[in-house]
Amino acid sequence: MGGLIGAVAGICDGRPPYPEEADQDHGREEFERNYRGRRRSMVQFFSLGSILVLVALAASMVLLPLMLPPLPPPPLVLLFFPVGIMAALMLLAFSPADAGAGGNVVV
């Protein structure tokens, strides 16, 4: 049986219709078997000092804009700086590669 009929028959039998799905199911079962019951806290991934630095950084990002006076807008030239970088990157991305420059050319 092949095609759609084989796929439907496989689903009705309780087996995966395609071998790739069987591999995925096996991988998921192995993952669940290895990591069942293990709950990792943030302290296991980060040290106490790095957690304190991250908390202080987050607090400063929330509180400093409320305490500091508003800044004047930047000069117009500085506003075009990121636009120029983006234009240069797009020019490089869409320009053809120079194959005649002695580089590795695969024909």
C-alpha positions in Angstrom: 0.0 0.0 0.0 1.4 3.4 -0.9 0.4 7.0 -0.9 -2.5 8.3 1.0 -4.1 4.9 1.5 -0.9 3.6 3.2 -0.7 6.7 5.4 -4.3 6.3 6.5 -3.8 2.6 7.1 -0.7 3.3 9.2 -2.6 5.8 11.4 -5.4 3.3 11.9 -2.9 0.6 12.9 -1.4 2.8 15.5 2.0 2.9 13.8 3.5 6.0 12.3 2.8 6.2 8.6 6.3 7.3 7.7 9.7 6.1 9.1 10.8 9.7 9.8 8.0 10.1 12.3 9.1 6.9 14.1 12.6 8.4 14.5 11.1 11.6 15.9 8.9 9.6 18.3 11.9 7.6 19.5 13.9 10.9 20.0 11.1 12.4 22.0 10.7 9.2 24.2 14.5 9.2 24.8 14.4 12.9 25.8 11.5 12.4 28.2 13.2 9.3 29.7 16.5 11.2 30.3 15.0 14.4 31.7 11.9 13.2 33.5 11.7 14.6 37.0 14.7 16.9 36.6 13.8 20.5 37.2 16.7 22.8 36.9 16.6 26.2 38.6 18.2 29.4 37.5 20.9 29.0 40.2 22.3 25.9 38.5 22.9 27.8 35.2 24.1 31.2 36.6 26.2 32.0 39.6 24.8 34.2 42.4 27.0 37.1 41.3 25.8 37.0 37.7 22.2 36.8 38.8 22.7 39.9 41.0 24.4 41.8 38.1 21.4 40.9 35.8 18.9 42.1 38.4 20.8 45.3 39.0 21.0 45.9 35.2 17.2 45.3 34.8 16.4 47.6 37.8 18.6 50.4 36.4 16.9 50.1 33.0 13.6 50.6 34.7 14.4 53.3 37.2 17.0 55.5 35.5 14.7 56.8 32.7 12.3 57.8 35.4 14.9 59.8 37.4 17.0 61.4 34.7 15.8 64.4 32.7 14.8 63.9 29.1 17.6 64.3 26.6 17.4 66.5 23.6 17.1 64.8 20.2 20.4 63.9 18.5 21.7 65.8 15.5 20.1 64.8 12.1 23.4 63.4 10.9 23.5 60.8 13.7 20.0 59.7 12.8 21.1 58.8 9.3 24.1 56.7 10.5 22.1 53.4 11.1 20.3 54.0 7.8 23.7 54.3 6.0 24.9 51.1 7.6 21.7 49.3 6.5 22.0 50.6 3.0 25.6 49.4 2.8 24.7 46.0 4.0 21.9 45.7 1.5 24.2 46.8 -1.3 26.7 44.1 -0.3 24.0 41.5 0.1 22.4 42.0 -3.4 25.6 42.8 -5.3 26.9 39.9 -7.4 30.0 38.1 -6.2 33.2 38.9 -8.2 34.1 35.4 -9.5 37.0 36.7 -11.7 39.0 38.0 -8.8 41.0 34.8 -8.4 38.8 33.2 -5.8 37.6 29.7 -5.7 35.2 29.2 -8.5 33.0 26.0 -8.8 31.7 25.4 -12.3 
